[in-house]
């Protein structure tokens, strides 16, 4: 089963301020990134791929389609997923990441919209985000092929019933092999000397001749 790329629209990031904005130390440590799918019906999400850029932790919320009488709600499907082992070090800062539906905390069917919450508590990095974002949906299932029972569970080999009026094939085969062996023996003992009917060393014995 293979995933199918879903066309999406990534909105601009919205920064949430962490720290005192009146001081020079205040900096946005949280970014919110909304992803919509304007040309796609609600789908089953299979995989999320992106390239990290200095984001330390990732949370994802999903808005799923519901009935006409019930408004869609936002549900957290991934909480504080660690992208950098240490926010103050380079490791993992620019890695390619794949997240699959089995890693999510909720069912990923009927997806309408995603919200990525990026968090970087370290003041060492001036900016952080995720790049090359790709969303894949569940691909079509391969059609099942049903084989006949006789092909799926072959029985023991059975000898066909002999036809009436025909000799036994096993007996014919044995006699043919014996005939072939006899032919090979005669061919091996054949000499190139010409054997006459009545001559002996080039002469005829009168006693061997018959008169009419």
CORGILIN-V563926 format. One record per residue. N is the residue number from 0. D_LAST is the distance of its C-alpha to the last C-alpha in Angstrom with 2 decimals. Layout:
((N | D_LAST) (N | D_LAST))
//
This chain:
((0 | 98.96) (1 | 100.68) (2 | 104.26) (3 | 105.32) (4 | 108.20) (5 | 111.21) (6 | 113.45) (7 | 117.00) (8 | 120.48) (9 | 122.44) (10 | 126.18) (11 | 128.62) (12 | 129.75) (13 | 133.05) (14 | 134.99) (15 | 136.92) (16 | 139.76) (17 | 139.96) (18 | 143.23) (19 | 146.62) (20 | 146.29) (21 | 149.83) (22 | 148.79) (23 | 146.52) (24 | 144.31) (25 | 143.28) (26 | 139.68) (27 | 137.09) (28 | 134.90) (29 | 133.03) (30 | 131.08) (31 | 129.75) (32 | 126.67) (33 | 125.64) (34 | 122.10) (35 | 121.47) (36 | 118.36) (37 | 119.57) (38 | 116.16) (39 | 114.36) (40 | 114.60) (41 | 115.41) (42 | 112.49) (43 | 111.29) (44 | 112.06) (45 | 109.31) (46 | 110.59) (47 | 113.52) (48 | 113.03) (49 | 115.69) (50 | 116.89) (51 | 120.03) (52 | 123.00) (53 | 125.51) (54 | 125.70) (55 | 126.27) (56 | 125.85) (57 | 124.23) (58 | 124.86) (59 | 123.13) (60 | 124.32) (61 | 122.24) (62 | 123.29) (63 | 120.82) (64 | 120.46) (65 | 121.77) (66 | 122.49) (67 | 124.69) (68 | 127.57) (69 | 127.43) (70 | 128.29) (71 | 126.01) (72 | 127.28) (73 | 126.89) (74 | 125.13) (75 | 124.84) (76 | 121.19) (77 | 121.65) (78 | 124.79) (79 | 125.79) (80 | 122.29) (81 | 122.73) (82 | 121.34) (83 | 123.17) (84 | 123.43) (85 | 126.85) (86 | 128.72) (87 | 130.50) (88 | 127.34) (89 | 124.60) (90 | 121.70) (91 | 120.01) (92 | 122.30) (93 | 119.52) (94 | 116.46) (95 | 113.98) (96 | 114.27) (97 | 112.03) (98 | 113.40) (99 | 111.17) (100 | 112.07) (101 | 111.48) (102 | 114.36) (103 | 116.77) (104 | 119.30) (105 | 118.60) (106 | 115.86) (107 | 115.01) (108 | 113.93) (109 | 115.72) (110 | 117.25) (111 | 119.67) (112 | 121.60) (113 | 121.87) (114 | 124.90) (115 | 124.52) (116 | 127.53) (117 | 127.51) (118 | 129.86) (119 | 130.80) (120 | 133.79) (121 | 133.85) (122 | 136.31) (123 | 134.22) (124 | 132.07) (125 | 133.67) (126 | 131.07) (127 | 128.12) (128 | 125.64) (129 | 121.94) (130 | 119.67) (131 | 116.30) (132 | 116.59) (133 | 113.40) (134 | 112.94) (135 | 109.55) (136 | 108.85) (137 | 106.15) (138 | 102.90) (139 | 100.56) (140 | 98.38) (141 | 94.64) (142 | 92.96) (143 | 91.30) (144 | 87.57) (145 | 86.30) (146 | 82.75) (147 | 80.79) (148 | 81.01) (149 | 77.29) (150 | 77.59) (151 | 80.84) (152 | 79.68) (153 | 75.89) (154 | 74.48) (155 | 71.81) (156 | 68.32) (157 | 66.41) (158 | 62.67) (159 | 61.65) (160 | 60.31) (161 | 56.50) (162 | 55.27) (163 | 53.57) (164 | 49.79) (165 | 49.36) (166 | 48.06) (167 | 50.53) (168 | 51.17) (169 | 51.81) (170 | 48.45) (171 | 46.62) (172 | 48.51) (173 | 47.58) (174 | 43.85) (175 | 43.95) (176 | 45.71) (177 | 43.11) (178 | 40.28) (179 | 42.23) (180 | 42.76) (181 | 39.05) (182 | 38.27) (183 | 40.91) (184 | 39.51) (185 | 35.98) (186 | 37.60) (187 | 39.75) (188 | 36.90) (189 | 34.65) (190 | 34.17) (191 | 33.60) (192 | 30.88) (193 | 27.52) (194 | 24.78) (195 | 21.33) (196 | 18.18) (197 | 16.70) (198 | 19.52) (199 | 22.31) (200 | 25.45) (201 | 23.77) (202 | 21.15) (203 | 17.55) (204 | 16.88) (205 | 13.91) (206 | 13.90) (207 | 13.25) (208 | 10.05) (209 | 6.75) (210 | 3.75) (211 | 0.00))
//
